[in-house]
Amino acid sequence: MVEAPQEEITLRDIVEVLKRHRVYLWAFPLLFGAVALIYGFFIAEPTYASTATLSVAPVQVQAQLEQRIQVQQATPITFEGLKALALSEEAVGEVWEALRKEGRLPTRWQDQGDGRGVERMLRDLEVKDISPRVQAANPNQVPPIVASFTVKAPDPEVAAKAANLWVEAVKRKVNEIPLQRLKASLAALEEQLPPAEKAYREAQARWEAFQKATTLAQDKAELEAKTGERVSLDQELSGLERDLAAVRGRIAALEKEAARQARLVPLNTSPESLAIIGKRLQEAQAALKQETEKARQAYLAAAKALEAFKERERIAEWQGELNQLSRRLAEIGVRLAQIATERASKEAALKGLEGALAEEPKVLDVMREVVADPVVAAAVAKGDLEALAGLKLRVQEVNPAYTPLLTQAVSLRSQIQGLEAEAQALLKEQEAISQRITSLRQLLAAQEREKEAITLEYNTKKAAYEAFRARYDQIANLSGADLAFDNPNPEYQRLRSALIDAQAEEARLLARKAALEARIAQVDARINVLKDRVARAQVEQDTLSQALELAKNAYLALAQKRTDLGIQIASSQEAWASILAPAYPVYEKVAPRRGLLFALAVALGLMLGVMAAFVAEALRPQEAPSGGSA
């Protein structure tokens, strides 16, 4: 059997098919176009777009090339990084939260079911790179990054508001990139400042306590006075030694001349001369004995005065008490400095808590249905209270976040009051100790002066008595036979009389010398004591002064560095990113595009109409062929 060849479909056949089923060609486009118009005009939500422009300028960096420092430009962030930062949940979340607080959050950006509002909002955000593409003549010059931030929203003002919030958040985050290191340094300084301030206050307190307790200025003045007195005593002793040397030279000359005169005269002195010599000797012995007795009585009185002073002396006791009070005064100063630091920190914490308390409501208003109340629910169960359905019951409940904040604030206030009470008590104790120290200083100074005067009087009287006693013992052993001579020579008698007078003057000069030496020894002892005290006080003062200076310099350096960092951070807020053009409300809709939507619907309807025409043609029954001749 031979198969009949298939007929080829020609363009005429296609046109004939479309003519026969032309109703599909206009019905489907008309239907889809009508649906598109109805959707575009009555169903679809209008969408408006608003765009803000952000510029990120390059920063200047220093590069050391060939031992020279050159300034180059570098891009702080790429467009990809900027886009990732802009579309991050943190940046978009700020915008979403700000719109939510203002009550301007569109419905399509709100949380719905499992879909988070921030994720829904990201669908209407767009970032484009519109940076200039012109190559700079200078290879070190880098063009800025310019990006457009577009927000689509059902309201033009909401779109503009969201775009401005978005670009502002991105600008702030971009500008925070160079500030992170500065803020980290500032945070480290903030941690170092309280210990440095505490050390500075403690050093200052120790310095002030030392200044209140020390007698360095008085000791220096007394040491200078004693040094001047020592010089005067040396000069007086030198003059006395010259006089004593002259007297001793005169005694030697008189003795030599008397011996020569004795050899020149004959022997056998007359009884009258012996009587005269004996009488003069007795007169000299009696006068010297009287002087010696006076010196002994004065010496005994000085010794009794010294013993009486030793019985009531309290210098060591008062000095020990003064040292203890000085240490206590230093401890109080340090504690007051610590209290000031602790109080400042607690007041800062209390201020923060009070700010948090001001933001947190004390009670919360809870709205619930009336039937949710157990009493009303029971009433509804018993009777017909359907009219209550839908009503709200307003109940006030204590804010759970308010109570711990209030407890902390009350605790801090109590601690601050305790520190204030402790500071007041310490200040009173400090004042009492300072008054006691002043009184002790006066008592010590008075008793030391009294001790010095009594000791000087005792040493002076003792030296004078010993000098007179030695000379008296020397003259008291002489007799008339020791002074006998053979010839009543008037010159010899004059020489012997002058010799006795010179020896008495030598005794007086020796007594004065002994008193001066005793005074010099006392002044030297006092000078040594003052030198030791001044040296120790000077070392302590220098140590405290150096510690205070170091603590002060460290604290001031940290404070100055913090100020510089604050100024640098404030001046660097607009360092990189800046807004070239803010967003404004644009009242021209960007969606839905009705013309495009209608054209697409008509095209789709036409395509479906063609397809329906061929399907209908395929399903149309075939006409029976006409019969031929048998």
C-alpha positions in Angstrom: 0.0 0.0 0.0 1.4 3.4 -0.9 1.1 6.2 1.7 -0.3 9.4 0.6 2.1 12.3 0.9 1.4 14.7 3.8 0.2 18.1 2.9 2.6 20.9 3.9 1.2 23.8 6.0 1.6 27.0 4.3 1.3 30.6 5.5 -2.1 30.8 3.8 -3.2 27.8 5.9 -2.0 29.6 9.1 -3.9 32.7 8.1 -7.0 30.7 7.4 -6.8 29.1 10.8 -6.4 32.4 12.5 -9.3 33.8 10.5 -11.6 31.0 11.5 -10.6 31.4 15.2 -10.1 35.1 15.3 -12.3 35.4 18.3 -9.4 34.0 20.4 -7.0 36.6 18.9 -8.9 39.5 20.3 -10.6 37.9 23.3 -7.5 36.8 25.2 -5.6 40.2 24.7 -8.7 42.1 25.7 -9.2 40.0 28.8 -5.6 40.1 29.9 -5.4 43.8 29.1 -8.5 44.5 31.1 -7.1 42.5 34.0 -3.8 44.4 33.8 -5.6 47.7 33.8 -7.8 46.7 36.8 -4.7 45.5 38.7 -2.6 48.5 37.8 -5.3 51.1 38.7 -7.3 49.5 41.5 -5.3 46.6 43.1 -1.6 47.1 42.9 0.0 49.3 45.7 1.7 52.3 44.3 5.4 52.5 44.8 7.6 55.6 45.0 11.4 55.8 44.9 13.7 58.3 46.6 17.5 58.4 46.2 20.3 59.9 48.4 23.9 60.1 47.3 27.0 59.3 49.4 30.6 60.1 48.7 33.6 58.4 50.3 36.7 60.4 49.8 40.1 58.8 49.7 42.4 59.3 52.7 46.0 60.4 52.8 48.6 58.0 54.0 52.3 58.4 54.5 54.6 56.1 52.7 58.4 56.1 53.3 60.1 55.6 49.9 63.9 56.1 49.5 64.3 57.7 52.9 61.6 60.2 52.1 58.1 60.4 53.4 55.6 60.8 50.6 51.9 61.4 51.0 49.8 59.0 49.0 46.0 58.5 48.7 44.3 55.2 49.4 40.6 54.2 49.3 39.5 53.4 52.8 36.7 51.1 51.6 35.7 49.5 48.3 32.3 49.8 46.7 31.7 46.1 47.5 32.5 46.7 51.1 30.4 49.8 51.2 27.5 47.9 49.6 27.9 45.1 52.1 27.9 47.6 55.0 24.9 49.4 53.6 22.8 46.2 53.2 23.9 44.8 56.5 21.2 43.9 59.0 22.7 46.4 61.5 22.5 49.4 59.2 19.1 48.5 57.8 17.8 47.6 61.3 18.6 51.1 62.5 16.4 52.6 59.8 13.6 50.0 60.4 13.7 50.7 64.1 13.6 54.5 63.7 10.6 54.2 61.3 8.8 51.8 63.7 9.3 54.2 66.6 7.9 57.1 64.6 4.9 54.9 63.5 5.7 55.4 59.8 6.7 51.8 59.0 4.8 50.6 55.9 2.7 47.4 56.1 4.9 45.5 53.7 7.9 46.2 55.9 6.3 44.9 59.1 6.9 41.5 60.7 4.5 39.0 59.3 4.5 35.4 60.4 8.0 34.0 59.9 9.1 36.8 57.7 11.1 39.5 59.6 10.5 43.1 58.7 14.1 43.9 58.1 14.4 41.1 55.6 11.2 42.3 53.8 12.6 45.9 53.8 15.8 44.8 52.1 13.8 43.9 49.0 13.1 47.6 48.4 16.6 48.9 49.0 19.2 49.3 46.2 22.8 50.5 46.1 24.5 51.6 42.9 28.0 52.6 42.1 28.0 56.0 40.3 31.7 56.8 40.9 33.5 58.9 38.3 35.5 56.7 35.9 37.9 59.4 34.7 41.5 58.4 35.2 43.4 61.1 37.2 46.5 62.6 35.8 48.3 62.0 39.0 48.7 58.2 39.7 48.6 58.9 43.4 45.3 60.6 43.2 42.4 58.2 43.7 38.8 59.3 42.7 36.2 59.1 45.5 33.6 56.4 45.7 30.1 57.8 44.9 27.1 55.6 45.6 23.4 56.1 45.3 21.0 54.7 47.9 17.5 54.2 46.6 14.5 53.2 48.7 11.1 52.2 47.4 8.1 52.7 49.5 4.3 53.1 49.1 4.6 56.7 50.3 7.1 59.3 48.8 7.7 60.9 52.2 8.4 57.6 53.8 10.8 56.7 51.0 12.7 60.0 51.4 12.8 59.6 55.2 14.0 56.0 54.9 16.6 57.0 52.3 18.0 59.8 54.5 18.1 57.6 57.6 19.8 54.9 55.6 22.5 57.1 54.1 23.1 58.8 57.4 23.5 55.4 59.1 25.9 54.2 56.4 27.9 57.5 56.6 28.2 57.2 60.4 29.4 53.6 60.1 31.9 54.4 57.4 33.3 57.3 59.4 33.6 55.1 62.4 36.1 52.9 60.6 39.1 55.3 61.2 37.8 56.1 64.6 37.8 52.6 65.9 41.5 52.7 66.8 41.1 56.1 68.4 38.1 55.0 70.4 40.0 51.9 71.5 42.8 54.1 72.6 40.3 56.4 74.3 38.7 53.4 76.1 42.2 52.3 77.3 42.8 55.8 78.5 39.5 55.9 80.3 40.6 52.7 82.1 44.0 54.2 83.0 42.7 57.6 84.2 40.9 56.5 87.4 44.0 54.7 88.8 46.2 57.6 87.7 43.9 60.1 89.3 43.7 58.0 92.5 47.6 57.8 92.6 47.8 61.6 92.1 45.2 62.3 94.8 47.0 59.9 97.2 50.4 61.5 96.5 48.9 64.9 97.0 47.3 63.8 100.3 50.6 62.4 101.5 52.3 65.7 100.5 49.8 67.8 102.3 49.9 65.6 105.4 53.7 65.9 105.4 53.5 69.6 105.1 51.1 69.8 108.0 53.2 67.5 110.2 56.8 68.5 109.3 59.0 71.0 111.1 61.4 71.3 108.3 61.1 75.1 107.9 61.5 75.7 111.6 64.4 73.2 111.8 66.1 74.9 108.9 65.7 78.3 110.6 67.0 77.0 113.9 69.9 75.3 112.1 70.8 78.5 110.5 70.6 80.4 113.8 72.7 77.7 115.6 75.3 77.8 112.8 75.6 81.6 113.2 75.8 81.2 117.0 78.5 78.5 116.5 80.5 81.0 114.4 80.1 83.7 117.1 81.2 81.2 119.8 84.3 80.3 117.8 85.2 84.0 117.5 84.6 84.5 121.2 86.7 81.5 122.1 89.5 82.7 119.8 89.5 86.0 121.6 89.5 84.3 125.0 92.4 82.0 124.0 94.3 85.1 122.9 93.7 86.7 126.3 94.5 83.5 128.1 97.8 83.2 126.1 98.6 86.8 127.0 98.0 86.1 130.7 100.0 83.0 130.6 102.9 84.8 128.9 102.7 87.5 131.6 102.7 84.9 134.3 105.8 83.3 132.8 107.5 86.7 132.5 106.6 87.5 136.1 107.9 84.2 137.4 111.2 84.6 135.5 111.7 88.2 136.7 110.8 87.2 140.3 113.4 84.4 140.2 116.0 86.9 138.9 115.1 89.4 141.7 115.4 86.7 144.3 118.9 85.9 143.2 119.9 89.5 143.5 118.8 90.2 147.1 120.6 88.9 150.2 119.2 86.1 152.4 117.3 86.4 155.8 114.0 88.1 155.2 112.7 90.2 158.0 109.7 89.1 160.1 107.7 92.1 159.0 108.0 91.1 155.4 106.9 87.6 156.2 103.9 88.9 158.0 103.0 91.1 155.1 103.4 88.3 152.6 101.4 85.9 154.8 98.6 88.4 155.2 98.4 88.9 151.4 98.4 85.1 150.8 95.6 84.7 153.3 93.6 87.4 151.6 94.1 85.8 148.2 93.2 82.3 149.6 90.0 83.7 151.3 88.9 85.6 148.1 89.5 82.5 145.9 87.7 80.3 148.5 84.8 82.6 148.4 84.7 82.6 144.6 85.0 78.8 144.6 82.1 78.5 147.1 79.9 80.7 145.0 80.7 78.6 141.9 79.9 75.4 143.9 76.6 76.8 145.1 75.7 77.8 141.5 76.8 74.4 140.2 74.6 72.6 142.8 71.6 74.8 142.0 72.1 74.1 138.3 72.4 70.3 139.0 69.1 70.4 141.0 67.4 72.3 138.3 68.6 69.7 135.7 67.4 66.8 137.9 64.0 68.5 138.4 63.7 69.0 134.6 64.5 65.4 133.9 61.7 64.3 136.2 59.1 66.3 134.2 60.7 66.0 130.8 58.2 64.5 128.1 60.1 65.3 124.9 60.4 61.6 123.9 56.8 60.9 124.8 55.5 63.9 122.8 57.8 63.1 119.9 56.4 59.6 119.7 52.9 60.9 119.8 53.7 63.5 117.2 55.1 60.7 114.9 52.0 58.6 115.4 49.7 61.6 114.7 51.7 62.4 111.6 51.3 58.9 110.3 47.6 59.0 111.1 47.2 62.3 109.3 48.9 60.9 106.2 46.5 57.9 106.4 43.5 60.2 106.7 44.7 62.2 103.7 45.1 59.1 101.6 41.7 57.8 102.6 40.0 61.1 101.8 41.6 60.9 98.4 40.2 57.4 97.9 36.8 58.5 99.1 36.8 61.4 96.6 37.7 59.0 93.8 35.1 56.4 94.9 32.4 59.0 95.3 33.1 60.4 91.8 32.8 57.0 90.3 29.6 56.1 92.2 28.0 59.5 91.4 28.8 58.8 87.7 27.2 55.4 88.0 24.2 56.8 89.9 23.7 59.4 87.1 23.6 56.7 84.5 21.1 54.7 86.6 18.9 57.8 87.1 19.0 58.3 83.3 17.9 54.7 82.8 15.2 55.1 85.5 13.9 58.2 83.7 13.5 56.2 80.5 11.9 53.2 82.2 8.2 53.6 83.3 7.5 52.7 86.9 4.3 50.8 86.0 3.1 49.3 82.7 -0.4 49.6 81.4 -1.6 46.2 80.2 -4.6 46.0 78.0 -6.6 42.8 77.9 -10.2 41.8 77.2 -12.7 42.1 80.0 -13.6 38.4 79.8 -9.9 37.6 80.4 -10.4 38.8 84.0 -11.3 35.8 86.2 -14.1 37.6 88.0 -15.7 38.9 84.8 -15.2 35.5 83.2 -17.1 33.8 86.1 -19.9 36.4 85.7 -20.1 35.7 82.0 -20.3 32.0 82.7 -23.3 32.6 85.0 -25.3 35.2 83.0 -25.7 36.8 79.7 -22.9 39.3 79.6 -22.1 39.1 75.9 -22.2 42.8 75.7 -18.9 42.9 77.6 -17.1 41.0 74.8 -14.6 43.3 73.0 -14.2 45.7 75.9 -10.7 46.1 77.2 -9.5 46.0 80.8 -6.7 48.3 81.7 -4.4 47.0 84.4 -1.2 48.6 85.7 1.6 46.3 86.5 5.0 47.1 88.0 7.7 47.3 85.4 10.1 44.3 86.0 13.0 46.3 84.6 12.4 49.3 87.0 12.8 47.5 90.3 16.5 46.3 89.9 17.5 49.7 88.6 15.8 51.4 91.6 17.5 48.9 94.0 20.9 49.7 92.5 20.2 53.5 92.6 19.1 53.3 96.3 22.2 51.2 97.1 24.5 53.7 95.4 22.8 56.6 97.2 23.3 54.8 100.5 27.0 54.1 99.6 27.5 57.8 98.6 25.9 58.9 101.9 28.2 56.5 103.8 31.2 57.9 102.0 30.1 61.5 102.8 29.6 60.6 106.5 33.0 58.9 106.6 34.6 61.9 104.9 33.0 64.3 107.4 34.2 62.1 110.3 37.7 62.0 108.8 37.8 65.7 108.3 36.8 66.3 111.9 39.5 63.8 113.0 42.0 65.5 110.7 41.2 68.9 112.2 41.5 67.6 115.8 44.8 65.9 114.9 46.1 69.1 113.2 45.3 71.1 116.4 47.0 68.4 118.6 50.1 68.5 116.3 50.2 72.3 116.6 49.9 72.1 120.4 52.6 69.3 120.5 54.9 71.3 118.4 54.6 74.3 120.7 55.1 72.1 123.8 58.1 70.4 122.3 59.7 73.7 121.2 59.1 75.2 124.7 60.5 72.2 126.5 63.5 71.8 124.1 64.4 75.5 124.7 64.0 74.9 128.5 66.2 71.8 128.3 68.8 73.6 126.3 68.9 76.6 128.7 69.1 74.3 131.8 71.7 72.1 130.3 73.8 75.1 129.2 73.5 76.6 132.7 74.5 73.3 134.3 77.6 72.8 132.0 78.6 76.5 132.4 78.4 76.4 136.2 80.1 73.0 136.4 83.0 74.2 134.2 83.4 77.4 136.3 83.4 75.5 139.5 85.9 73.0 138.3 88.2 75.8 137.1 88.0 77.7 140.4 88.4 74.4 142.4 91.6 73.5 140.5 93.1 77.0 141.1 92.0 77.0 144.7 93.6 73.7 145.3 96.8 75.0 143.8 96.9 78.2 146.0 95.4 76.7 149.2 98.5 74.5 149.6 100.9 77.5 149.8 102.2 78.9 153.1 104.2 81.8 154.3 107.4 79.7 154.4 106.9 78.9 150.6 106.9 82.6 149.9 109.8 83.6 152.3 112.7 85.5 150.8 116.0 86.9 152.4 115.8 90.5 151.3 112.9 92.8 151.8 113.1 93.8 148.1 110.0 95.9 147.2 110.3 94.9 143.5 110.2 91.2 144.4 107.1 91.8 146.5 105.4 93.6 143.7 106.2 90.8 141.3 104.9 88.1 143.6 101.7 90.1 144.2 101.3 90.7 140.4 101.9 87.0 139.8 99.1 86.0 142.3 96.7 88.4 140.5 97.7 87.0 137.1 97.1 83.5 138.3 93.6 84.5 139.6 92.8 86.1 136.2 94.0 83.0 134.5 91.6 81.0 136.7 88.7 83.3 135.6 89.7 83.0 131.9 89.9 79.2 132.2 86.4 79.2 133.8 85.1 81.3 130.9 86.8 79.0 128.4 85.3 75.9 130.0 81.9 77.5 129.8 82.4 78.5 126.2 83.6 75.0 125.3 80.5 73.5 127.1 78.3 75.9 125.1 80.1 75.0 121.9 79.6 71.3 122.6 75.9 71.8 123.3 75.5 73.9 120.1 77.4 71.2 118.1 75.1 68.5 119.5 72.1 70.5 118.7 73.4 71.2 115.2 74.0 67.5 114.6 70.5 66.7 115.8 69.1 69.4 113.5 71.2 68.3 110.6 70.0 64.7 111.0 66.4 65.8 111.3 66.6 68.2 108.4 68.4 65.6 106.2 65.7 63.0 106.9 62.9 65.5 106.4 64.5 66.8 103.3 64.8 63.2 101.9 61.2 62.5 102.7 60.1 65.8 101.2 62.1 65.2 98.0 60.7 61.7 97.8 57.1 62.9 98.3 57.6 65.8 95.9 59.1 63.6 93.3 56.2 61.1 93.7 53.7 63.9 93.5 55.3 65.4 90.4 55.5 62.0 88.7 51.8 61.2 89.6 50.7 64.7 88.5 52.6 64.5 85.2 51.2 61.0 84.5 47.7 62.1 85.3 47.9 65.3 83.3 49.5 63.5 80.4 46.7 61.0 80.3 44.1 63.7 80.7 45.7 65.7 77.9 45.8 62.7 75.7 42.2 62.0 76.4 41.3 65.6 75.5 43.4 65.3 72.3 41.8 62.1 71.3 38.3 63.5 72.0 39.2 66.5 69.8 40.6 64.2 67.1 37.5 62.0 67.2 35.2 65.0 67.1 37.2 66.5 64.1 37.2 63.2 62.3 33.5 62.6 62.3 33.3 63.8 58.7 36.7 62.4 57.8 35.7 60.1 54.9 32.0 59.8 54.0 29.8 62.8 53.3 26.3 63.1 51.9 26.4 64.7 48.5 22.7 64.9 48.0 20.0 64.0 50.5 16.8 62.3 49.4 13.6 64.3 48.7 10.1 63.0 48.2 9.4 62.2 44.6 5.7 61.9 43.8 6.2 60.2 40.5 5.3 56.5 40.8 7.9 53.9 39.8 5.5 51.0 40.2 3.2 49.8 39.0 4.1 50.8 35.4 0.6 50.6 33.9 1.7 51.0 30.3 4.3 48.3 30.5 2.0 46.1 32.5 -0.8 46.6 29.8 1.6 45.9 27.0 2.9 42.7 28.5 -0.7 41.6 29.3 -1.8 42.2 25.7 1.3 40.4 24.4 0.7 37.5 26.7 -3.0 37.4 25.7 -2.1 37.5 22.0 0.3 34.6 22.4 -2.3 32.6 24.4 -4.9 33.5 21.7 -2.7 32.2 18.9 -2.1 29.0 20.9 -5.9 28.7 21.6 -6.6 29.1 17.9 -4.3 26.3 16.8 -5.6 24.1 19.6 -9.2 24.8 18.5 -8.2 24.1 14.9 -6.7 20.9 16.0 -9.8 19.9 17.8 -12.2 20.9 14.9 -13.7 17.8 13.2 -12.4 17.1 9.7 -14.8 17.4 6.8 -15.6 14.2 4.8 -14.0 14.2 1.4 -16.4 14.3 -1.7 -17.1 10.9 -3.3 -15.6 10.1 -6.8 -17.1 8.0 -9.7 -17.1 4.2 -9.3 
